[in-house]
Amino acid sequence: MDILPDDGASGGDGGDNVVTTGPTRLTFVPNSRPARWRARLAASVAGLVLVSGTGWGAAEQMAMAAPGDGKYEPTACGTKVPATMPDGGPWQVERLRIPELHQLATGKGVRIAVIDTGVFFGRSDHRAGMNLEWRDFADTDKAREGRVDCDHGTFVTSLIIGQPGNDPALPPTDQFSGIAPDATVIAMRALQQSSAGDDELEPLAPTIQAIREAIKLKVDIISISQQGTDDPKYRAAVEDAISAGILVVAAAGNQGAAGPTYPANYPGVMAVAMTNAADQPDPNSQHGGGMTISVAAPGTAVVGLFPLCSESDCPGGGPAAYGSQTGTSFATPLVAGAAALIMERFPDLTATQVQSLLEDTADMPAADPSIIGHGIINPYRALTGPRPPALEDNEQVGKVQVPPVEADNDHRQRNIALVVAGASLGIVTITGVITAALPAGRRRAWKPPTK
């Protein structure tokens, strides 16, 4: 879900700039996957119905680790989406080589703040999973159809920490998995709706508050799948996060060549574009107007998870559901998760160096760099290539520091050195004279010379 500015409106937060959700394509039977994948999965898709049995690797692993501040209760989240695996399967799993990545890193020890809608995976009665926490900054007065909207936030979060599937009938690349399943996500609810019309506005203040809280919590990465106005408070919060050493990853937007969006266009932010299963830019991936795209990631009809509950009633044993969505919103968490893998494997790298490594190792297909930046992320190459230098100042790479020569202020040492040098010179001179005189003295039998 991407958030677009509406210059003519004001929100419910006393004059602050407001944001509104932009268009999002929500589909459940995508046809972008190559035909060979659809054929291979046709016989097995029917078995991938409930998360608790396969793709989530037991939904209880992703239960809420701790209650929030009481503004909303995640068990009120719900959705109407079907629970079956979309036709074509999770193509992003193979494209990013996620099973192979997990042999190298899983994101363990890395903390990611996901600023989005609410998040819920359907197991309120089991709180054993400790890699998902939540905070609430949004109001709840826009709950629709008797439920809190957690669809977008749940989907985004699943792309990061969704547990690998374990269906023995499927190869690993056909099973859903988040890219960094052992990372810790702090789900920060700053938005009330996953998708809304241009006249349904939400205040920007909760997102700013969430960024400030993420800084206090000392997270490693902030993932923001939304677009807002260029607000001074927003800019300052993002700048402070970057100054604190946090990697900020943001969706570029879904409006094609519509120009810059925020926070993606703020300096230092990784602006993420989206590509399809053919490694081509999605035509709706936003660019232009001077916006600098950092990298791209799969974002067209990617497979993730939704909360599956019956309206406002979400039983404790309720499962999550598969679905697919298209948008830079969903490319963004894949980049954030890839960064978490790098941070685990190379813990001495700074956020800036992690960003540079993702950019330097990206795959660049035949595409306009203004659309997908450095290319499609290749986290496997980033993890297996030469270990990058961990220097605060990259300009010092390859240079040798020579210590300066200190001034000689001790004249006594200098004087002693001069005396010793002078005495040595005198001894050498006398020795030379004697050596030259010896042969002549022998010839005269040591008698004085005659005139």
C-alpha positions as CSV (number, residue, x, y, z in Angstrom):
1,M,0.0,0.0,0.0
2,D,1.5,3.3,-1.1
3,I,0.5,6.6,0.2
4,L,0.0,9.6,-2.1
5,P,-0.1,13.3,-1.2
6,D,-3.3,15.3,-1.5
7,D,-2.4,18.9,-1.3
8,G,-5.9,20.2,-0.8
9,A,-6.8,18.4,2.3
10,S,-6.1,18.4,6.0
11,G,-6.1,15.5,8.3
12,G,-7.2,14.9,11.8
13,D,-3.9,16.0,13.4
14,G,-4.1,19.8,13.7
15,G,-2.8,21.0,10.3
16,D,-0.2,18.4,9.7
17,N,0.2,17.2,6.1
18,V,-2.0,14.3,5.5
19,V,-1.6,11.1,3.5
20,T,-4.0,8.9,1.7
21,T,-3.6,5.4,0.4
22,G,-2.9,5.0,-3.3
23,P,-4.2,2.4,-5.7
24,T,-3.0,-1.2,-5.0
25,R,-3.7,-4.2,-7.2
26,L,-4.9,-7.1,-5.1
27,T,-5.1,-10.4,-7.0
28,F,-5.3,-14.0,-6.0
29,V,-4.9,-15.8,-9.3
30,P,-1.9,-14.1,-11.0
31,N,-0.9,-15.2,-14.4
32,S,2.5,-13.6,-14.5
33,R,4.3,-16.8,-13.6
34,P,5.7,-18.7,-16.5
35,A,3.5,-21.6,-17.8
36,R,6.0,-24.2,-16.7
37,W,5.5,-23.2,-13.1
38,R,1.7,-23.2,-13.3
39,A,1.9,-26.7,-14.8
40,R,4.2,-28.0,-12.1
41,L,2.2,-26.6,-9.3
42,A,-1.3,-27.5,-10.6
43,A,-1.4,-30.9,-8.9
44,S,-0.1,-29.6,-5.5
45,V,-1.7,-26.2,-5.0
46,A,-4.8,-27.8,-3.5
47,G,-2.7,-29.0,-0.6
48,L,-1.4,-25.6,0.3
49,V,-4.6,-24.3,1.9
50,L,-3.9,-23.3,5.4
51,V,-0.8,-21.6,6.8
52,S,-0.8,-23.7,9.9
53,G,-0.2,-26.8,7.9
54,T,2.4,-25.7,5.3
55,G,3.6,-22.3,4.1
56,W,3.9,-20.5,7.4
57,G,5.7,-23.4,9.1
58,A,3.1,-23.5,11.9
59,A,1.4,-20.1,12.3
60,E,1.9,-20.2,16.0
61,Q,5.6,-19.4,15.4
62,M,4.6,-15.9,14.4
63,A,2.3,-15.0,17.3
64,M,2.4,-11.6,18.9
65,A,5.4,-11.5,21.3
66,A,3.9,-8.8,23.5
67,P,0.8,-6.7,23.7
68,G,0.9,-3.1,22.4
69,D,-0.3,0.0,24.1
70,G,-4.0,-0.9,24.1
71,K,-5.2,1.3,21.2
72,Y,-6.2,-1.8,19.2
73,E,-6.3,-5.5,19.6
74,P,-4.7,-7.5,16.8
75,T,-7.3,-10.3,17.2
76,A,-9.8,-7.8,15.8
77,C,-8.0,-8.0,12.4
78,G,-9.7,-9.9,9.7
79,T,-10.0,-10.4,6.0
80,K,-12.1,-12.1,3.4
81,V,-9.4,-13.4,1.1
82,P,-9.2,-17.1,0.2
83,A,-6.7,-19.3,1.9
84,T,-5.4,-21.1,-1.2
85,M,-1.9,-20.6,-2.8
86,P,-2.2,-18.4,-5.9
87,D,-1.6,-20.0,-9.2
88,G,2.1,-19.8,-10.0
89,G,3.3,-20.0,-6.4
90,P,5.8,-17.7,-4.7
91,W,8.0,-16.9,-7.7
92,Q,10.1,-14.4,-5.6
93,V,11.4,-17.3,-3.5
94,E,13.3,-18.8,-6.5
95,R,14.2,-15.5,-8.0
96,L,16.0,-14.4,-4.9
97,R,17.3,-17.9,-4.1
98,I,15.8,-17.7,-0.6
99,P,16.4,-21.3,0.4
100,E,20.1,-20.9,-0.5
101,L,20.3,-17.6,1.4
102,H,19.1,-19.3,4.6
103,Q,22.2,-21.5,4.5
104,L,24.2,-18.4,4.9
105,A,22.1,-16.1,7.0
106,T,18.5,-15.8,8.3
107,G,18.6,-12.2,9.8
108,K,19.0,-13.4,13.4
109,G,19.8,-10.5,15.7
110,V,18.7,-7.8,13.3
111,R,15.7,-5.6,14.3
112,I,13.4,-4.1,11.6
113,A,10.7,-1.5,12.2
114,V,7.8,-2.1,9.7
115,I,5.7,1.1,9.7
116,D,2.4,0.1,8.2
117,T,-1.1,-1.0,9.1
118,G,-1.7,-3.5,11.9
119,V,-0.2,-7.0,11.8
120,F,-1.8,-10.3,12.8
121,F,-1.2,-13.9,11.9
122,G,-4.1,-15.5,13.6
123,R,-2.8,-17.2,16.7
124,S,-3.8,-15.0,19.6
125,D,-3.7,-17.9,22.1
126,H,-0.1,-18.8,21.5
127,R,2.6,-16.2,22.2
128,A,5.6,-18.4,21.8
129,G,7.1,-16.6,18.8
130,M,9.4,-13.9,19.9
131,N,10.4,-12.3,16.6
132,L,7.4,-10.1,16.2
133,E,6.5,-7.2,18.5
134,W,4.0,-4.4,17.8
135,R,3.4,-0.8,18.7
136,D,0.3,1.3,17.8
137,F,0.3,5.0,16.7
138,A,-2.9,5.1,14.6
139,D,-6.5,5.8,15.6
140,T,-9.1,3.1,15.2
141,D,-12.1,5.1,14.0
142,K,-11.8,3.8,10.4
143,A,-12.3,0.1,11.2
144,R,-14.2,-1.2,8.2
145,E,-16.9,-3.9,8.3
146,G,-16.5,-4.5,12.0
147,R,-12.8,-5.3,11.8
148,V,-9.4,-3.6,12.0
149,D,-7.6,-3.6,8.7
150,C,-4.3,-5.5,9.1
151,D,-4.1,-6.9,5.5
152,H,-1.3,-4.7,4.2
153,G,0.9,-4.8,7.3
154,T,0.5,-8.6,7.6
155,F,1.4,-9.2,4.0
156,V,4.5,-6.9,4.1
157,T,5.7,-8.4,7.4
158,S,5.3,-12.0,6.1
159,L,7.7,-11.2,3.2
160,I,10.4,-10.5,5.8
161,I,9.8,-13.0,8.6
162,G,7.4,-15.6,7.2
163,Q,8.7,-19.0,8.2
164,P,9.8,-21.4,5.5
165,G,7.3,-24.0,4.4
166,N,7.8,-27.7,5.1
167,D,5.6,-29.5,2.6
168,P,7.5,-32.6,1.6
169,A,5.6,-32.8,-1.7
170,L,7.1,-29.5,-2.9
171,P,10.7,-28.4,-3.7
172,P,11.9,-25.5,-1.5
173,T,11.5,-23.0,-4.2
174,D,7.8,-23.7,-4.5
175,Q,7.1,-23.1,-0.9
176,F,6.5,-19.7,0.6
177,S,9.1,-18.2,2.9
178,G,10.1,-14.8,4.1
179,I,13.5,-13.6,3.2
180,A,14.8,-13.1,6.8
181,P,12.7,-15.4,9.0
182,D,14.9,-15.0,12.1
183,A,15.0,-11.2,12.1
184,T,12.8,-9.4,14.7
185,V,10.1,-7.1,13.3
186,I,8.6,-4.4,15.4
187,A,5.3,-3.8,13.6
188,M,4.3,-0.2,14.1
189,R,0.7,0.5,13.2
190,A,0.6,4.0,11.8
191,L,-2.0,3.5,9.1
192,Q,-5.6,2.4,9.5
193,Q,-6.4,1.2,5.9
194,S,-4.6,-1.0,3.4
195,S,-6.3,0.7,0.5
196,A,-8.4,3.8,0.2
197,G,-9.7,6.3,-2.3
198,D,-8.3,9.8,-2.9
199,D,-10.8,11.3,-0.6
200,E,-10.0,9.0,2.4
201,L,-7.1,10.7,4.1
202,E,-5.0,9.7,7.0
203,P,-2.7,12.0,9.1
204,L,1.1,11.8,8.6
205,A,1.8,12.4,12.3
206,P,1.5,8.7,13.3
207,T,4.2,7.7,10.8
208,I,6.5,10.4,12.1
209,Q,5.9,9.2,15.7
210,A,6.7,5.7,14.6
211,I,10.0,6.7,13.1
212,R,10.9,8.6,16.4
213,E,10.0,5.5,18.4
214,A,12.1,3.3,16.1
215,I,15.1,5.5,16.7
216,K,14.5,5.2,20.5
217,L,14.3,1.4,20.1
218,K,17.6,1.4,18.2
219,V,16.4,-0.7,15.4
220,D,18.8,-1.5,12.5
221,I,16.3,-1.0,9.6
222,I,13.1,0.9,9.0
223,S,10.9,-0.4,6.2
224,I,8.2,2.1,5.0
225,S,5.8,1.0,2.3
226,Q,3.9,4.3,1.9
227,Q,4.1,7.7,0.2
228,G,3.6,11.0,1.9
229,T,4.1,14.7,1.4
230,D,7.4,16.4,1.8
231,D,6.8,17.6,5.4
232,P,9.6,19.3,7.4
233,K,8.8,17.1,10.5
234,Y,8.8,14.0,8.3
235,R,12.2,15.0,6.7
236,A,13.7,15.7,10.1
237,A,12.6,12.4,11.5
238,V,14.1,10.5,8.6
239,E,17.3,12.4,8.8
240,D,17.6,11.7,12.5
241,A,17.0,8.0,11.8
242,I,19.8,7.9,9.2
243,S,22.1,9.9,11.5
244,A,21.5,7.3,14.2
245,G,22.9,4.6,11.8
246,I,19.5,3.2,10.7
247,L,19.0,2.0,7.2
248,V,15.8,3.5,5.9
249,V,14.1,1.5,3.0
250,A,11.0,3.0,1.3
251,A,8.7,2.2,-1.6
252,A,9.1,4.4,-4.7
253,G,5.4,4.3,-5.5
254,N,3.0,2.9,-8.0
255,Q,2.3,5.8,-10.3
256,G,4.8,5.2,-13.2
257,A,6.6,8.4,-14.3
258,A,4.8,10.6,-11.8
259,G,7.9,12.0,-10.1
260,P,9.2,11.9,-6.6
261,T,7.5,10.6,-3.5
262,Y,8.4,10.7,0.2
263,P,10.1,9.4,2.2
264,A,11.7,7.6,-0.8
265,N,13.0,10.8,-2.2
266,Y,14.7,12.0,1.0
267,P,18.6,11.9,0.8
268,G,20.1,8.7,2.2
269,V,16.8,6.6,1.8
270,M,16.9,3.5,-0.3
271,A,14.1,4.1,-2.8
272,V,12.8,0.7,-4.0
273,A,11.3,-0.1,-7.5
274,M,9.5,-3.2,-8.5
275,T,10.1,-5.8,-11.2
276,N,8.1,-8.8,-12.6
277,A,8.9,-12.5,-13.0
278,A,10.6,-11.7,-16.4
279,D,13.1,-9.3,-14.6
280,Q,11.5,-6.3,-16.2
281,P,10.4,-3.1,-14.5
282,D,6.7,-3.1,-13.7
283,P,5.2,-0.2,-15.8
284,N,3.7,1.2,-12.6
285,S,6.9,1.4,-10.7
286,Q,7.3,5.1,-9.9
287,H,10.2,7.2,-11.1
288,G,11.1,10.5,-12.7
289,G,11.1,14.1,-11.5
290,G,14.6,13.8,-10.1
291,M,13.8,10.9,-7.8
292,T,16.9,8.6,-7.5
293,I,16.0,4.9,-7.3
294,S,18.4,2.8,-5.3
295,V,17.5,-0.8,-6.3
296,A,14.6,-2.9,-7.4
297,A,13.1,-6.2,-6.1
298,P,10.3,-8.5,-7.1
299,G,7.0,-6.7,-6.7
300,T,4.6,-7.9,-9.4
301,A,2.2,-10.6,-8.1
302,V,4.4,-11.6,-5.2
303,V,3.0,-14.2,-2.8
304,G,2.5,-13.4,0.9
305,L,0.2,-13.9,3.8
306,F,-3.0,-12.2,5.0
307,P,-4.8,-12.7,8.3
308,L,-7.8,-15.0,7.9
309,C,-10.6,-14.4,10.3
310,S,-14.4,-14.2,10.0
311,E,-15.0,-10.4,10.1
312,S,-14.6,-9.2,13.7
313,D,-14.5,-12.7,15.2
314,C,-11.0,-14.1,15.0
315,P,-10.7,-17.4,16.9
316,G,-7.4,-18.2,18.6
317,G,-6.8,-21.0,16.2
318,G,-7.5,-19.0,13.1
319,P,-4.9,-19.5,10.3
320,A,-3.4,-17.0,7.9
321,A,-4.1,-17.0,4.2
322,Y,-2.0,-16.9,1.0
323,G,-2.6,-14.2,-1.5
324,S,-0.6,-12.1,-4.0
325,Q,-0.2,-8.4,-4.4
326,T,1.5,-6.0,-6.8
327,G,3.3,-2.8,-5.7
328,T,6.6,-1.3,-4.7
329,S,5.1,-1.7,-1.2
330,F,6.0,-5.4,-1.5
331,A,9.4,-5.0,-3.1
332,T,10.4,-2.9,-0.2
333,P,10.3,-5.5,2.6
334,L,12.3,-7.9,0.4
335,V,15.1,-5.3,0.2
336,A,14.8,-4.7,4.0
337,G,15.1,-8.4,4.6
338,A,18.0,-8.7,2.3
339,A,19.8,-6.0,4.2
340,A,19.1,-7.9,7.5
341,L,20.9,-10.9,6.0
342,I,23.9,-8.8,5.2
343,M,23.9,-7.2,8.7
344,E,23.9,-10.6,10.3
345,R,26.7,-11.9,8.1
346,F,28.8,-8.7,8.2
347,P,27.9,-7.1,11.5
348,D,30.8,-4.6,11.3
349,L,29.3,-2.8,8.2
350,T,27.5,0.5,8.6
351,A,24.0,1.1,7.2
352,T,25.5,3.1,4.3
353,Q,27.9,0.2,3.5
354,V,25.1,-2.3,3.5
355,Q,23.2,-0.2,1.1
356,S,26.3,0.1,-1.1
357,L,26.8,-3.6,-1.1
358,L,23.2,-4.3,-2.2
359,E,23.6,-1.7,-5.0
360,D,27.0,-2.9,-6.1
361,T,25.9,-6.6,-6.3
362,A,22.5,-6.0,-8.0
363,D,21.6,-7.5,-11.4
364,M,21.1,-4.9,-14.1
365,P,18.9,-6.2,-16.9
366,A,18.3,-4.2,-20.1
367,A,16.3,-1.5,-18.5
368,D,16.3,2.3,-17.9
369,P,18.5,2.9,-14.7
370,S,16.2,5.7,-13.8
371,I,13.4,3.1,-13.3
372,I,15.2,0.4,-11.3
373,G,18.4,2.2,-10.2
374,H,21.4,-0.2,-9.7
375,G,19.2,-3.2,-10.7
376,I,17.5,-6.1,-9.1
377,I,18.9,-7.1,-5.7
378,N,21.1,-10.2,-5.7
379,P,21.5,-11.0,-2.0
380,Y,23.2,-14.3,-2.6
381,R,26.0,-12.5,-4.5
382,A,26.2,-9.9,-1.7
383,L,26.6,-12.6,0.9
384,T,29.1,-14.8,-0.9
385,G,31.3,-12.2,-2.5
386,P,34.5,-10.7,-1.0
387,R,34.1,-9.4,2.4
388,P,33.7,-5.6,2.1
389,P,36.0,-3.4,4.1
390,A,34.5,-2.1,7.3
391,L,35.7,1.4,7.3
392,E,33.7,4.4,8.5
393,D,35.3,6.6,5.7
394,N,35.3,4.7,2.4
395,E,37.7,7.3,1.0
396,Q,40.4,5.8,3.1
397,V,40.2,2.4,1.4
398,G,43.7,1.5,0.0
399,K,45.5,4.4,1.7
400,V,48.3,4.1,4.3
401,Q,48.4,6.4,7.2
402,V,52.0,7.7,7.9
403,P,52.4,9.3,11.4
404,P,53.7,12.9,11.3
405,V,57.2,13.6,12.4
406,E,57.3,15.3,15.8
407,A,59.3,18.4,16.2
408,D,62.7,18.0,18.1
409,N,62.4,20.3,21.1
410,D,65.1,18.6,23.2
411,H,68.4,20.5,22.3
412,R,70.5,18.5,24.8
413,Q,70.1,15.4,22.7
414,R,70.9,17.4,19.6
415,N,74.1,18.8,21.1
416,I,75.3,15.4,22.4
417,A,74.8,14.1,18.9
418,L,76.8,16.9,17.4
419,V,79.7,16.3,19.9
420,V,79.8,12.6,19.2
421,A,79.7,13.2,15.5
422,G,82.6,15.7,15.7
423,A,84.7,13.4,17.9
424,S,84.1,10.6,15.5
425,L,85.2,12.7,12.6
426,G,88.4,13.7,14.4
427,I,89.3,10.1,15.2
428,V,88.8,9.1,11.6
429,T,91.0,12.0,10.4
430,I,93.9,11.1,12.8
431,T,93.7,7.5,11.9
432,G,94.0,8.4,8.2
433,V,97.1,10.5,8.8
434,I,98.8,7.8,10.8
435,T,98.0,5.2,8.3
436,A,99.5,7.3,5.5
437,A,102.7,8.0,7.4
438,L,103.6,4.4,8.4
439,P,105.2,3.2,5.1
440,A,107.5,6.2,4.9
441,G,108.7,5.8,8.5
442,R,109.7,2.2,7.8
443,R,111.8,3.2,4.8
444,R,113.8,5.7,6.9
445,A,114.2,3.3,9.7
446,W,112.2,5.8,11.8
447,K,114.9,8.5,11.3
448,P,113.9,12.1,10.9
449,P,113.6,13.1,7.3
450,T,116.5,15.2,5.8
451,K,115.9,18.4,3.9
